Every structure is written in structure tokens, then in C-alpha cells.
Amino acid sequence: MTQFYQNLKNGMTKSEAMRQAKLSQIKSHPYYWSPFILIGAAN
């Protein structure tokens, strides 16, 4: 989640921030990244 909020702070959209945060963790076990989803408007 730290990466997600850092991405938002750097000006990314919510959907892009979530995508980048997940990609940065994708090689980790799904336990660490699978529970995070974006709910609501992505803009």
C-alpha cells in the first residue's frame, strides 16, 4: 500500500497507481498483493 500512495502523491491516477503498485509486487507471493483492489471511480 505504501507504493500505491506514493504513486498517487507523484500524480498518477488511482488506477495507474494501483497497477504500478501491483506490478512492483507481482513476483512476490500473491498473499502480499492479491487482496488489494480499487473500489469506486478510478478517476
PDBQT receptor file of N, H, CA, C and O in Angstrom, charges set to zero:
ATOM      1  N   MET A   1       0.816  -1.200   0.000  1.00  0.00    +0.000 N 
ATOM      2  CA  MET A   1       0.000   0.000   0.000  1.00  0.00    +0.000 C 
ATOM      3  C   MET A   1       0.852   1.253   0.000  1.00  0.00    +0.000 C 
ATOM      4  O   MET A   1       0.431   2.293  -0.506  1.00  0.00    +0.000 OA
ATOM      5  N   THR A   2       2.031   1.164   0.555  1.00  0.00    +0.000 N 
ATOM      6  H   THR A   2       2.373   0.319   0.966  1.00  0.00    +0.000 HD
ATOM      7  CA  THR A   2       2.916   2.329   0.573  1.00  0.00    +0.000 C 
ATOM      8  C   THR A   2       3.217   2.785  -0.842  1.00  0.00    +0.000 C 
ATOM      9  O   THR A   2       3.198   3.981  -1.136  1.00  0.00    +0.000 OA
ATOM     10  N   GLN A   3       3.497   1.825  -1.719  1.00  0.00    +0.000 N 
ATOM     11  H   GLN A   3       3.513   0.854  -1.480  1.00  0.00    +0.000 HD
ATOM     12  CA  GLN A   3       3.806   2.155  -3.112  1.00  0.00    +0.000 C 
ATOM     13  C   GLN A   3       2.606   2.798  -3.797  1.00  0.00    +0.000 C 
ATOM     14  O   GLN A   3       2.772   3.734  -4.579  1.00  0.00    +0.000 OA
ATOM     15  N   PHE A   4       1.407   2.314  -3.517  1.00  0.00    +0.000 N 
ATOM     16  H   PHE A   4       1.271   1.553  -2.882  1.00  0.00    +0.000 HD
ATOM     17  CA  PHE A   4       0.189   2.877  -4.098  1.00  0.00    +0.000 C 
ATOM     18  C   PHE A   4       0.054   4.356  -3.745  1.00  0.00    +0.000 C 
ATOM     19  O   PHE A   4      -0.171   5.188  -4.624  1.00  0.00    +0.000 OA
ATOM     20  N   TYR A   5       0.190   4.682  -2.469  1.00  0.00    +0.000 N 
ATOM     21  H   TYR A   5       0.373   4.007  -1.755  1.00  0.00    +0.000 HD
ATOM     22  CA  TYR A   5       0.038   6.073  -2.043  1.00  0.00    +0.000 C 
ATOM     23  C   TYR A   5       1.186   6.951  -2.530  1.00  0.00    +0.000 C 
ATOM     24  O   TYR A   5       0.989   8.135  -2.802  1.00  0.00    +0.000 OA
ATOM     25  N   GLN A   6       2.368   6.384  -2.642  1.00  0.00    +0.000 N 
ATOM     26  H   GLN A   6       2.528   5.422  -2.422  1.00  0.00    +0.000 HD
ATOM     27  CA  GLN A   6       3.491   7.145  -3.197  1.00  0.00    +0.000 C 
ATOM     28  C   GLN A   6       3.214   7.474  -4.660  1.00  0.00    +0.000 C 
ATOM     29  O   GLN A   6       3.504   8.582  -5.110  1.00  0.00    +0.000 OA
ATOM     30  N   ASN A   7       2.660   6.527  -5.401  1.00  0.00    +0.000 N 
ATOM     31  H   ASN A   7       2.425   5.627  -5.036  1.00  0.00    +0.000 HD
ATOM     32  CA  ASN A   7       2.308   6.766  -6.802  1.00  0.00    +0.000 C 
ATOM     33  C   ASN A   7       1.250   7.857  -6.922  1.00  0.00    +0.000 C 
ATOM     34  O   ASN A   7       1.348   8.717  -7.797  1.00  0.00    +0.000 OA
ATOM     35  N   LEU A   8       0.242   7.833  -6.056  1.00  0.00    +0.000 N 
ATOM     36  H   LEU A   8       0.162   7.134  -5.345  1.00  0.00    +0.000 HD
ATOM     37  CA  LEU A   8      -0.779   8.884  -6.067  1.00  0.00    +0.000 C 
ATOM     38  C   LEU A   8      -0.149  10.245  -5.793  1.00  0.00    +0.000 C 
ATOM     39  O   LEU A   8      -0.469  11.235  -6.452  1.00  0.00    +0.000 OA
ATOM     40  N   LYS A   9       0.741  10.282  -4.825  1.00  0.00    +0.000 N 
ATOM     41  H   LYS A   9       1.002   9.479  -4.290  1.00  0.00    +0.000 HD
ATOM     42  CA  LYS A   9       1.425  11.526  -4.471  1.00  0.00    +0.000 C 
ATOM     43  C   LYS A   9       2.234  12.064  -5.646  1.00  0.00    +0.000 C 
ATOM     44  O   LYS A   9       2.396  13.275  -5.800  1.00  0.00    +0.000 OA
ATOM     45  N   ASN A  10       2.742  11.150  -6.474  1.00  0.00    +0.000 N 
ATOM     46  H   ASN A  10       2.611  10.166  -6.349  1.00  0.00    +0.000 HD
ATOM     47  CA  ASN A  10       3.536  11.539  -7.640  1.00  0.00    +0.000 C 
ATOM     48  C   ASN A  10       2.680  11.888  -8.852  1.00  0.00    +0.000 C 
ATOM     49  O   ASN A  10       3.215  12.116  -9.936  1.00  0.00    +0.000 OA
ATOM     50  N   GLY A  11       1.355  11.933  -8.685  1.00  0.00    +0.000 N 
ATOM     51  H   GLY A  11       0.920  11.747  -7.804  1.00  0.00    +0.000 HD
ATOM     52  CA  GLY A  11       0.480  12.414  -9.747  1.00  0.00    +0.000 C 
ATOM     53  C   GLY A  11      -0.168  11.361 -10.624  1.00  0.00    +0.000 C 
ATOM     54  O   GLY A  11      -0.830  11.711 -11.601  1.00  0.00    +0.000 OA
ATOM     55  N   MET A  12      -0.002  10.089 -10.313  1.00  0.00    +0.000 N 
ATOM     56  H   MET A  12       0.536   9.805  -9.520  1.00  0.00    +0.000 HD
ATOM     57  CA  MET A  12      -0.647   9.046 -11.111  1.00  0.00    +0.000 C 
ATOM     58  C   MET A  12      -2.136   9.011 -10.802  1.00  0.00    +0.000 C 
ATOM     59  O   MET A  12      -2.572   9.423  -9.727  1.00  0.00    +0.000 OA
ATOM     60  N   THR A  13      -2.908   8.513 -11.760  1.00  0.00    +0.000 N 
ATOM     61  H   THR A  13      -2.554   8.179 -12.633  1.00  0.00    +0.000 HD
ATOM     62  CA  THR A  13      -4.325   8.278 -11.496  1.00  0.00    +0.000 C 
ATOM     63  C   THR A  13      -4.444   7.110 -10.524  1.00  0.00    +0.000 C 
ATOM     64  O   THR A  13      -3.486   6.366 -10.320  1.00  0.00    +0.000 OA
ATOM     65  N   LYS A  14      -5.621   6.953  -9.927  1.00  0.00    +0.000 N 
ATOM     66  H   LYS A  14      -6.400   7.558 -10.093  1.00  0.00    +0.000 HD
ATOM     67  CA  LYS A  14      -5.816   5.858  -8.973  1.00  0.00    +0.000 C 
ATOM     68  C   LYS A  14      -5.584   4.500  -9.623  1.00  0.00    +0.000 C 
ATOM     69  O   LYS A  14      -4.920   3.634  -9.054  1.00  0.00    +0.000 OA
ATOM     70  N   SER A  15      -6.139   4.322 -10.828  1.00  0.00    +0.000 N 
ATOM     71  H   SER A  15      -6.678   5.026 -11.291  1.00  0.00    +0.000 HD
ATOM     72  CA  SER A  15      -5.987   3.025 -11.485  1.00  0.00    +0.000 C 
ATOM     73  C   SER A  15      -4.541   2.752 -11.869  1.00  0.00    +0.000 C 
ATOM     74  O   SER A  15      -4.076   1.622 -11.721  1.00  0.00    +0.000 OA
ATOM     75  N   GLU A  16      -3.821   3.747 -12.356  1.00  0.00    +0.000 N 
ATOM     76  H   GLU A  16      -4.198   4.665 -12.477  1.00  0.00    +0.000 HD
ATOM     77  CA  GLU A  16      -2.419   3.559 -12.724  1.00  0.00    +0.000 C 
ATOM     78  C   GLU A  16      -1.557   3.348 -11.481  1.00  0.00    +0.000 C 
ATOM     79  O   GLU A  16      -0.627   2.542 -11.505  1.00  0.00    +0.000 OA
ATOM     80  N   ALA A  17      -1.854   4.054 -10.411  1.00  0.00    +0.000 N 
ATOM     81  H   ALA A  17      -2.609   4.709 -10.392  1.00  0.00    +0.000 HD
ATOM     82  CA  ALA A  17      -1.110   3.881  -9.161  1.00  0.00    +0.000 C 
ATOM     83  C   ALA A  17      -1.272   2.458  -8.636  1.00  0.00    +0.000 C 
ATOM     84  O   ALA A  17      -0.303   1.848  -8.184  1.00  0.00    +0.000 OA
ATOM     85  N   MET A  18      -2.503   1.921  -8.694  1.00  0.00    +0.000 N 
ATOM     86  H   MET A  18      -3.291   2.416  -9.061  1.00  0.00    +0.000 HD
ATOM     87  CA  MET A  18      -2.740   0.548  -8.249  1.00  0.00    +0.000 C 
ATOM     88  C   MET A  18      -2.031  -0.439  -9.162  1.00  0.00    +0.000 C 
ATOM     89  O   MET A  18      -1.427  -1.403  -8.691  1.00  0.00    +0.000 OA
ATOM     90  N   ARG A  19      -2.101  -0.204 -10.455  1.00  0.00    +0.000 N 
ATOM     91  H   ARG A  19      -2.591   0.579 -10.838  1.00  0.00    +0.000 HD
ATOM     92  CA  ARG A  19      -1.439  -1.094 -11.416  1.00  0.00    +0.000 C 
ATOM     93  C   ARG A  19       0.061  -1.146 -11.165  1.00  0.00    +0.000 C 
ATOM     94  O   ARG A  19       0.647  -2.227 -11.113  1.00  0.00    +0.000 OA
ATOM     95  N   GLN A  20       0.676   0.002 -11.013  1.00  0.00    +0.000 N 
ATOM     96  H   GLN A  20       0.200   0.881 -11.055  1.00  0.00    +0.000 HD
ATOM     97  CA  GLN A  20       2.120   0.054 -10.797  1.00  0.00    +0.000 C 
ATOM     98  C   GLN A  20       2.507  -0.581  -9.461  1.00  0.00    +0.000 C 
ATOM     99  O   GLN A  20       3.530  -1.259  -9.370  1.00  0.00    +0.000 OA
ATOM    100  N   ALA A  21       1.704  -0.366  -8.439  1.00  0.00    +0.000 N 
ATOM    101  H   ALA A  21       0.873   0.185  -8.513  1.00  0.00    +0.000 HD
ATOM    102  CA  ALA A  21       1.992  -0.964  -7.134  1.00  0.00    +0.000 C 
ATOM    103  C   ALA A  21       1.920  -2.487  -7.211  1.00  0.00    +0.000 C 
ATOM    104  O   ALA A  21       2.762  -3.183  -6.643  1.00  0.00    +0.000 OA
ATOM    105  N   LYS A  22       0.914  -2.999  -7.913  1.00  0.00    +0.000 N 
ATOM    106  H   LYS A  22       0.230  -2.434  -8.374  1.00  0.00    +0.000 HD
ATOM    107  CA  LYS A  22       0.799  -4.450  -8.063  1.00  0.00    +0.000 C 
ATOM    108  C   LYS A  22       1.946  -5.007  -8.894  1.00  0.00    +0.000 C 
ATOM    109  O   LYS A  22       2.496  -6.058  -8.566  1.00  0.00    +0.000 OA
ATOM    110  N   LEU A  23       2.308  -4.315  -9.961  1.00  0.00    +0.000 N 
ATOM    111  H   LEU A  23       1.861  -3.462 -10.227  1.00  0.00    +0.000 HD
ATOM    112  CA  LEU A  23       3.417  -4.785 -10.793  1.00  0.00    +0.000 C 
ATOM    113  C   LEU A  23       4.726  -4.831 -10.017  1.00  0.00    +0.000 C 
ATOM    114  O   LEU A  23       5.559  -5.705 -10.254  1.00  0.00    +0.000 OA
ATOM    115  N   SER A  24       4.907  -3.901  -9.101  1.00  0.00    +0.000 N 
ATOM    116  H   SER A  24       4.230  -3.191  -8.909  1.00  0.00    +0.000 HD
ATOM    117  CA  SER A  24       6.144  -3.896  -8.320  1.00  0.00    +0.000 C 
ATOM    118  C   SER A  24       6.208  -5.076  -7.350  1.00  0.00    +0.000 C 
ATOM    119  O   SER A  24       7.288  -5.437  -6.884  1.00  0.00    +0.000 OA
ATOM    120  N   GLN A  25       5.056  -5.680  -7.045  1.00  0.00    +0.000 N 
ATOM    121  H   GLN A  25       4.178  -5.387  -7.424  1.00  0.00    +0.000 HD
ATOM    122  CA  GLN A  25       4.993  -6.803  -6.106  1.00  0.00    +0.000 C 
ATOM    123  C   GLN A  25       4.647  -8.135  -6.769  1.00  0.00    +0.000 C 
ATOM    124  O   GLN A  25       4.551  -9.156  -6.088  1.00  0.00    +0.000 OA
ATOM    125  N   ILE A  26       4.461  -8.136  -8.072  1.00  0.00    +0.000 N 
ATOM    126  H   ILE A  26       4.538  -7.306  -8.625  1.00  0.00    +0.000 HD
ATOM    127  CA  ILE A  26       3.907  -9.303  -8.766  1.00  0.00    +0.000 C 
ATOM    128  C   ILE A  26       4.757 -10.566  -8.604  1.00  0.00    +0.000 C 
ATOM    129  O   ILE A  26       4.221 -11.673  -8.657  1.00  0.00    +0.000 OA
ATOM    130  N   LYS A  27       6.043 -10.425  -8.412  1.00  0.00    +0.000 N 
ATOM    131  H   LYS A  27       6.479  -9.526  -8.369  1.00  0.00    +0.000 HD
ATOM    132  CA  LYS A  27       6.895 -11.607  -8.245  1.00  0.00    +0.000 C 
ATOM    133  C   LYS A  27       6.882 -12.123  -6.808  1.00  0.00    +0.000 C 
ATOM    134  O   LYS A  27       7.429 -13.188  -6.519  1.00  0.00    +0.000 OA
ATOM    135  N   SER A  28       6.264 -11.374  -5.924  1.00  0.00    +0.000 N 
ATOM    136  H   SER A  28       5.820 -10.510  -6.158  1.00  0.00    +0.000 HD
ATOM    137  CA  SER A  28       6.079 -11.832  -4.547  1.00  0.00    +0.000 C 
ATOM    138  C   SER A  28       4.920 -12.825  -4.511  1.00  0.00    +0.000 C 
ATOM    139  O   SER A  28       4.164 -12.932  -5.476  1.00  0.00    +0.000 OA
ATOM    140  N   HIS A  29       4.783 -13.527  -3.438  1.00  0.00    +0.000 N 
ATOM    141  H   HIS A  29       5.397 -13.440  -2.654  1.00  0.00    +0.000 HD
ATOM    142  CA  HIS A  29       3.661 -14.447  -3.260  1.00  0.00    +0.000 C 
ATOM    143  C   HIS A  29       2.354 -13.651  -3.321  1.00  0.00    +0.000 C 
ATOM    144  O   HIS A  29       2.289 -12.547  -2.780  1.00  0.00    +0.000 OA
ATOM    145  N   PRO A  30       1.301 -14.191  -3.973  1.00  0.00    +0.000 N 
ATOM    146  CA  PRO A  30       0.026 -13.471  -4.072  1.00  0.00    +0.000 C 
ATOM    147  C   PRO A  30      -0.557 -13.030  -2.733  1.00  0.00    +0.000 C 
ATOM    148  O   PRO A  30      -1.367 -12.105  -2.687  1.00  0.00    +0.000 OA
ATOM    149  N   TYR A  31      -0.161 -13.669  -1.664  1.00  0.00    +0.000 N 
ATOM    150  H   TYR A  31       0.497 -14.421  -1.701  1.00  0.00    +0.000 HD
ATOM    151  CA  TYR A  31      -0.613 -13.273  -0.328  1.00  0.00    +0.000 C 
ATOM    152  C   TYR A  31      -0.374 -11.789  -0.086  1.00  0.00    +0.000 C 
ATOM    153  O   TYR A  31      -1.159 -11.138   0.603  1.00  0.00    +0.000 OA
ATOM    154  N   TYR A  32       0.707 -11.248  -0.649  1.00  0.00    +0.000 N 
ATOM    155  H   TYR A  32       1.345 -11.777  -1.209  1.00  0.00    +0.000 HD
ATOM    156  CA  TYR A  32       1.096  -9.867  -0.389  1.00  0.00    +0.000 C 
ATOM    157  C   TYR A  32       0.379  -8.849  -1.270  1.00  0.00    +0.000 C 
ATOM    158  O   TYR A  32       0.275  -7.682  -0.891  1.00  0.00    +0.000 OA
ATOM    159  N   TRP A  33      -0.118  -9.261  -2.436  1.00  0.00    +0.000 N 
ATOM    160  H   TRP A  33      -0.034 -10.209  -2.744  1.00  0.00    +0.000 HD
ATOM    161  CA  TRP A  33      -0.706  -8.265  -3.332  1.00  0.00    +0.000 C 
ATOM    162  C   TRP A  33      -2.137  -8.553  -3.760  1.00  0.00    +0.000 C 
ATOM    163  O   TRP A  33      -2.836  -7.627  -4.173  1.00  0.00    +0.000 OA
ATOM    164  N   SER A  34      -2.598  -9.782  -3.681  1.00  0.00    +0.000 N 
ATOM    165  H   SER A  34      -2.030 -10.534  -3.346  1.00  0.00    +0.000 HD
ATOM    166  CA  SER A  34      -3.926 -10.112  -4.204  1.00  0.00    +0.000 C 
ATOM    167  C   SER A  34      -5.096  -9.473  -3.462  1.00  0.00    +0.000 C 
ATOM    168  O   SER A  34      -6.134  -9.256  -4.087  1.00  0.00    +0.000 OA
ATOM    169  N   PRO A  35      -4.995  -9.156  -2.166  1.00  0.00    +0.000 N 
ATOM    170  CA  PRO A  35      -6.169  -8.590  -1.500  1.00  0.00    +0.000 C 
ATOM    171  C   PRO A  35      -6.443  -7.127  -1.833  1.00  0.00    +0.000 C 
ATOM    172  O   PRO A  35      -7.470  -6.592  -1.415  1.00  0.00    +0.000 OA
ATOM    173  N   PHE A  36      -5.566  -6.473  -2.564  1.00  0.00    +0.000 N 
ATOM    174  H   PHE A  36      -4.731  -6.907  -2.903  1.00  0.00    +0.000 HD
ATOM    175  CA  PHE A  36      -5.739  -5.048  -2.819  1.00  0.00    +0.000 C 
ATOM    176  C   PHE A  36      -6.460  -4.809  -4.134  1.00  0.00    +0.000 C 
ATOM    177  O   PHE A  36      -5.970  -5.177  -5.202  1.00  0.00    +0.000 OA
ATOM    178  N   ILE A  37      -7.631  -4.189  -4.045  1.00  0.00    +0.000 N 
ATOM    179  H   ILE A  37      -8.030  -3.891  -3.177  1.00  0.00    +0.000 HD
ATOM    180  CA  ILE A  37      -8.418  -3.840  -5.219  1.00  0.00    +0.000 C 
ATOM    181  C   ILE A  37      -8.870  -2.390  -5.080  1.00  0.00    +0.000 C 
ATOM    182  O   ILE A  37      -8.975  -1.859  -3.974  1.00  0.00    +0.000 OA
ATOM    183  N   LEU A  38      -9.130  -1.773  -6.206  1.00  0.00    +0.000 N 
ATOM    184  H   LEU A  38      -9.045  -2.204  -7.104  1.00  0.00    +0.000 HD
ATOM    185  CA  LEU A  38      -9.611  -0.398  -6.221  1.00  0.00    +0.000 C 
ATOM    186  C   LEU A  38     -11.128  -0.418  -6.349  1.00  0.00    +0.000 C 
ATOM    187  O   LEU A  38     -11.663  -0.992  -7.297  1.00  0.00    +0.000 OA
ATOM    188  N   ILE A  39     -11.817   0.197  -5.412  1.00  0.00    +0.000 N 
ATOM    189  H   ILE A  39     -11.383   0.663  -4.641  1.00  0.00    +0.000 HD
ATOM    190  CA  ILE A  39     -13.276   0.243  -5.409  1.00  0.00    +0.000 C 
ATOM    191  C   ILE A  39     -13.711   1.681  -5.638  1.00  0.00    +0.000 C 
ATOM    192  O   ILE A  39     -13.195   2.606  -5.010  1.00  0.00    +0.000 OA
ATOM    193  N   GLY A  40     -14.663   1.861  -6.541  1.00  0.00    +0.000 N 
ATOM    194  H   GLY A  40     -15.083   1.110  -7.051  1.00  0.00    +0.000 HD
ATOM    195  CA  GLY A  40     -15.163   3.198  -6.828  1.00  0.00    +0.000 C 
ATOM    196  C   GLY A  40     -14.603   3.728  -8.135  1.00  0.00    +0.000 C 
ATOM    197  O   GLY A  40     -13.981   2.994  -8.903  1.00  0.00    +0.000 OA
ATOM    198  N   ALA A  41     -14.827   4.998  -8.376  1.00  0.00    +0.000 N 
ATOM    199  H   ALA A  41     -15.332   5.594  -7.753  1.00  0.00    +0.000 HD
ATOM    200  CA  ALA A  41     -14.375   5.626  -9.617  1.00  0.00    +0.000 C 
ATOM    201  C   ALA A  41     -12.852   5.683  -9.661  1.00  0.00    +0.000 C 
ATOM    202  O   ALA A  41     -12.208   6.058  -8.681  1.00  0.00    +0.000 OA
ATOM    203  N   ALA A  42     -12.293   5.313 -10.785  1.00  0.00    +0.000 N 
ATOM    204  H   ALA A  42     -12.816   5.008 -11.580  1.00  0.00    +0.000 HD
ATOM    205  CA  ALA A  42     -10.837   5.299 -10.936  1.00  0.00    +0.000 C 
ATOM    206  C   ALA A  42     -10.282   6.652 -11.364  1.00  0.00    +0.000 C 
ATOM    207  O   ALA A  42      -9.069   6.798 -11.516  1.00  0.00    +0.000 OA
ATOM    208  N   ASN A  43     -11.128   7.620 -11.554  1.00  0.00    +0.000 N 
ATOM    209  H   ASN A  43     -12.113   7.502 -11.430  1.00  0.00    +0.000 HD
ATOM    210  CA  ASN A  43     -10.630   8.933 -11.988  1.00  0.00    +0.000 C 
ATOM    211  C   ASN A  43     -10.677   9.951 -10.886  1.00  0.00    +0.000 C 
ATOM    212  O   ASN A  43     -10.293  11.103 -11.093  1.00  0.00    +0.000 OA
TER     213      ASN A  43
